[in-house]
Amino acid sequence: MKKNILIIGAGAVGHVVAHKCAQHNDILGDLCIASRRQSKCDAIIESIHAKKALKDTSKRLYSHALDAMDIRATADLIRKTQSQIVINVGQTYINLAVIQACIEAGVTYMDTGSYDEPNNDDCDLPPRFQHYEWKWKQACQAKGISAILGTGFDPGVTNAYCAYAARHLFDSIDSIDILDVNAGSHGKFFATNFDPEINFREFTRVFSWVQNQWVLDEIHTVKRIYDFPVVGAMPVYLTAHDEVHSLWHTLKVPTVRFWMGFSDHYITVFTILTKLGLTSITPVKTAEGIEVIPLKVLKAVLPDPQSLAPAYKGKTCIGCLVKGIKDGVPRETFIYNVCDHEESFAEMGSQAISYTAGVPAVAAAILVAKCIWEPKTMVHVEELNPDPFLDTLGAIGLPTQFASTVLEIKS
């Protein structure tokens, strides 16, 4: 069994990962939380103790300051902490550096989203993983290093839903539509549910895999309305997302698309901010001659996603609408999870968006610790057996549900 976890990143998702790891530290061993700002790590540790979430109090729970872009420093910290699993929940531009550190130190790497360059508009060109993470696959394989990409919810659980469908429910799959809606309300005029830099970078160009080719659409121009389980009728828009860039390749599905829910208010505010240039990553100079990146300034004035948790009410619904053939007959199914904001806050002081992103990484870590998932190369979640993953998820807070379909409402 593998022991000891190094969590890199102390944001809203890092908060969830640390809490859930603490709840299962009898399996996962000592926990070290590392970030550029150690005080953020210490605040998470304080919240874990306040919730009495540390299951095995004989195990260590501690923090460390780290610049994760420093490959040597990260590898040294992995060795110093005797960590065998690294969960990277920092900003995705550190992915490649942390992967290299894990290869150097000889330990398992996991993340929750694909690499992104802070000042590169071409970073989302398909297929994203081919340009960045996949370049390190051969090195992982040569050293027998497990690198599991995208172990959040989407990507992550949604990939496992697709793998489950391919393994158990369909003989062939024609299309996958990943649907992500948040029917909750946080009471703020405008906020993002996770890091604004990552959030807004998804809302540039929309690449989808349609009939075995890449199709480009403008953001927020293709809309559907679905009647979701529990949360009801919600609008969703075709959006760029990580899963599309791996599922087309690994499962050989002709059509893979990602849809995210947005209110009219959100789209109006986002459109105004974009037209004003505030979502831009191109540096500008102030009247005082100070160079700034507008998106970073916008991030600084928007609410911290973790701060939304106390007032959040309502639920999320995230799932995969899969269509194909079984025993010669057309079939479709909706595989999904519903998560409650207030329940997430009661458990660990988090909102449901962060909860759904963080808990799956811990489920994956438990499988790695037990040597159930041990690919010894670089893989996406859909390349692994989804059954123990979904079982573990259900046991630790995110149960999987099934519906025959999710109905589209014609507007």
Disulfide bonds with the S-S distance in Angstrom:
none
